[in-house]
């Protein structure tokens, strides 16, 4: 077999369909991918739930009271022995509407309707209506704390997105490693089968020559040993290929047929192009950058937690009691003559603020620790990029060298075959030349497999492995 014809020169071209299709199935079906994506949804729900804390609330309350309890007063004590009973029946309905705002304000509109019956008197109807606005001018000064908490949750969503994408891409990189392990072993099966065919042809030839008395019996024994060894190598390669296929099938939760894996010496194999990008797109870096922002927001929130809660309140209320329901409603609405205006300030401050100071210290430790992790990871990512690029360069040089060795090893084997046929070389030399060719072929496909994995590792480092494999699909 002319191995050089089957090996594709290292030129840039898209990732071949075998790996792309398997990667698509992995992204669509893998359980770990589904869990990672669900974390993004949960983080988004946390943010949405917090935003809705400033929503509009409707309250309704209705009750009836029949009071026949005895009462006591100093006035009654002088004239009626102190105790008296004045049965009263009250029915009350209240309806309120309140709206919270992101700037720390809250507007409340409430209505109360009453029906009052006193024994010996006619029924009275009452209605009151109030409007109150409260503005936080302390800890949540015009919504500052709310804004910080919202920012913190937004950064957490971004962190979760990057962290989950990193988890997915890391799983994808494991899939790539398994795939190229399978592609390597598929190639090794082919190479070992070709070696076995050569060993079988050699044994057939030697048996004939031994029978004709042109070769010694020991040559036939050595040729038989070589054939057995070749057969064992084929079975070992098949075993390794089966194991790699099983790993791929487990990852995509379906059976991956052997023909879906493109071998490294197959005619339709194409070398992967070098990924374009830079380490600023690294998903782990992005996640830590967002985590730093989130912990910084937590620190600001803890700072504000030491401040007092101060609320400015402005309110107005009207009421009216009348024998007629319609009169009670018309006179009890805001704007009527029976009115009340309120303006007040209330303050609440935990003196010393010890729990808040503990939280501030905790937030500061988390902030400094996350910043340090970001600095270290930034340095590590740049070092990893340099290391991967250096390895790719060295592997490219080895591939060029191994191609030349392949030509020489094939030529040497052809020459030893001619010399052995003429009786000018012994069988040991011929078998050694055969083993040299096999070793060189194995080295070459191993270099190819390693280079492919490193190229995908570089895409992972750039945070673009998903797009590198499937062109942005299945996201």
C-alpha positions, -999 to 999 in steps of 0.1 A, spaced: 0 0 0 12 34 -8 6 52 25 16 86 13 -13 86 -13 -38 80 15 -25 107 39 -40 141 32 -15 170 32 -20 194 61 -40 221 45 -67 243 60 -103 232 55 -135 230 76 -140 203 103 -152 172 85 -188 161 87 -182 130 109 -172 150 140 -196 179 132 -226 156 131 -216 138 163 -211 172 180 -245 184 169 -261 153 185 -240 158 216 -253 194 220 -289 183 214 -290 152 236 -262 151 262 -276 153 297 -247 174 310 -254 200 283 -291 201 293 -282 207 330 -257 234 321 -283 252 300 -309 249 327 -287 268 351 -288 298 328 -326 297 328 -327 295 366 -304 325 370 -325 345 346 -356 336 366 -339 349 398 -334 383 381 -369 383 367 -384 375 402 -364 403 418 -376 428 391 -412 418 398 -409 428 435 -417 463 423 -450 452 408 -486 463 414 -504 446 443 -542 444 448 -555 437 483 -591 429 494 -604 423 529 -640 418 541 -653 411 576 -684 412 598 -685 419 635 -713 416 661 -702 431 694 -723 425 725 -695 427 750 -698 448 782 -677 479 784 -666 501 813 -659 539 815 -656 564 843 -686 583 830 -708 552 832 -695 544 867 -711 576 880 -745 570 865 -749 532 858 -726 513 880 -697 515 856 -706 488 831 -727 491 801 -734 472 769 -741 488 735 -746 461 709 -731 471 676 -729 453 642 -703 463 617 -696 451 582 -665 464 565 -649 459 531 -615 473 522 -598 475 487 -563 486 482 -539 491 453 -502 497 456 -473 501 432 -436 499 440 -411 517 418 -374 510 411 -365 545 424 -375 535 459 -410 550 459 -443 533 468 -478 546 459 -508 532 478 -545 539 470 -570 524 495 -607 524 500 -629 514 529 -666 508 530 -686 502 563 -721 494 574 -727 502 611 -758 492 630 -763 503 667 -792 489 687 -820 514 688 -806 536 660 -808 535 622 -780 520 600 -751 543 591 -729 539 560 -693 551 559 -667 554 532 -631 565 533 -605 569 506 -568 575 510 -537 581 489 -501 577 503 -467 581 487 -436 569 504 -401 576 492 -369 560 506 -343 587 511 -319 566 532 -304 531 525 -323 528 493 -319 564 483 -339 568 452 -336 531 444 -298 529 447 -299 496 467 -325 481 443 -303 491 413 -272 475 429 -291 442 437 -305 442 401 -269 447 387 -257 419 409 -283 395 396 -276 406 360 -239 399 365 -248 366 380 -268 358 348 -238 367 326 -215 346 349 -239 316 347 -240 319 309 -202 320 306 -197 293 332 -223 270 316 -209 276 282 -174 267 295 -189 235 310 -205 226 277 -174 234 257 -152 214 281 -175 185 276 -172 191 238 -134 190 241 -137 156 258 -159 145 229 -132 157 205 -105 138 223 -127 106 222 -135 112 185 -98 115 175 -89 86 197 -115 66 177 -102 81 144 -66 71 154 -76 36 163 -96 32 131 -65 42 112 -44 18 132 -68 -10 124 -63 -3 87 -25 -1 90 -23 -33 110 -46 -51 85 -23 -39 57 7 -52 77 -10 -85 83 -17 -88 45 20 -83 38 30 -108 65 5 -133 50 19 -128 15 54 -131 28 46 -164 46 30 -179 15 61 -170 -6 85 -184 21 66 -216 24 70 -222 -13 107 -214 -12 113 -236 18 95 -264 0 117 -258 -31 148 -258 -8 156 -222 -15 151 -211 21 156 -226 55 128 -239 77 136 -213 103 125 -186 78 91 -201 77 89 -202 115 99 -166 117 73 -156 90 46 -175 110 56 -157 142 54 -123 123 19 -132 110 7 -142 145 20 -109 158 3 -89 130 -30 -107 138 -27 -98 175 -20 -62 166 -51 -61 144 -72 -74 172 -57 -50 198 -64 -20 174 -100 -33 169 -104 -35 207 -92 0 212 -115 13 184 -145 -5 199 -138 12 233 -135 46 217 -167 41 198 -184 32 231 -173 64 247 -187 84 217 -220 65 219 -224 72 256 -217 109 251 -244 113 224 -268 87 239 -271 67 207 -251 41 188 -223 57 167 -216 34 138 -180 28 128 -184 43 94 -194 77 110 -159 81 123 -135 93 96 -101 77 99 -70 98 97 -58 79 66 -92 79 49 -94 97 15 -122 120 29 -103 131 59 -94 168 60 -71 185 85 -87 211 107 -79 248 101 -61 268 128 -88 286 148 -89 324 147 -94 343 180 -78 355 211 -79 346 248 -103 375 256 -131 353 244 -122 325 270 -154 315 287 -138 310 321 -123 345 319 -156 360 310 -173 341 339 -147 354 364 -150 389 351 -187 389 356 -182 373 391 -159 402 400 -186 427 390 -212 408 410 -190 407 441 -182 444 437 -220 451 436 -223 429 468 -197 451 484 -216 482 475 -248 467 488 -230 458 521 -218 494 524 -253 507 521 -265 482 546 -248 502 573 -270 533 565 -303 539 582 -337 533 566 -353 567 561 -388 571 545 -405 603 536 -443 599 536 -469 622 520 -506 612 523 -542 624 521 -574 609 533 -612 617 532 -641 600 549 -679 604 554 -707 587 573 -742 591 560 -776 573 563 -775 568 526 -748 547 508 -746 571 479 -741 601 502 -713 583 520 -695 575 488 -698 610 473 -686 627 505 -658 603 513 -638 605 481 -606 625 480 -613 662 474 -642 664 498 -645 686 528 -637 659 554 -601 655 547 -567 648 563 -532 657 550 -501 640 563 -464 647 559 -439 626 579 -404 611 581 -396 579 598 -361 566 605 -348 531 616 -311 526 624 -295 496 640 -269 513 663 -235 499 658 -246 479 627 -225 450 638 -243 424 616 -240 447 586 -203 453 592 -198 415 593 -215 412 559 -194 440 545 -162 422 557 -175 390 541 -183 408 508 -148 424 508 -131 390 513 -152 375 484 -144 405 462 -106 404 468 -105 366 464 -124 367 431 -101 395 418 -70 374 426 -85 344 409 -91 365 378 -55 378 378 -41 342 381 -65 328 354 -56 356 330 -19 347 333 -26 310 330 -47 314 299 -19 334 281 6 307 291 -17 280 279 -21 297 245 16 300 241 21 263 250 -6 250 227 7 271 198 43 259 204 31 223 205 11 227 172 42 241 156 64 212 168 38 187 157 37 203 122 75 199 120 72 163 131 45 156 105 68 169 78 96 148 91 75 117 95 62 120 59 98 119 47 105 89 70 75 72 55 89 75 20 123 62 32 107 34 52 86 23 23 117 24 -1 137 5 25 111 -22 27 108 -25 -11 146 -28 -13 148 -55 14 121 -74 -4 142 -74 -36 174 -83 -17 156 -111 2 142 -125 -31 178 -126 -44 192 -142 -13 213 -111 -4 194 -103 28 181 -125 56 145 -125 69 153 -107 101 164 -77 81 132 -78 60 110 -81 92 129 -52 108 122 -31 77 85 -40 79 84 -31 116 101 2 109 75 11 83 46 2 107 62 22 135 66 52 112 30 49 100 18 48 136 40 78 146 25 98 117 -12 92 125 -5 98 162 10 132 153 -21 139 132 -44 130 160 -25 150 185 -25 180 162 -62 178 157 -69 177 195 -45 207 200 -63 227 174 -96 221 190 -81 228 224 -70 262 211 -106 269 199 -117 260 235 -92 284 249 -106 311 227 -141 303 240 -153 294 205 -152 256 204 -190 252 198 -189 275 168 -156 260 156 -173 225 155 -208 232 144 -207 268 130 -229 283 158 -257 257 153 -275 239 181 -270 267 205 
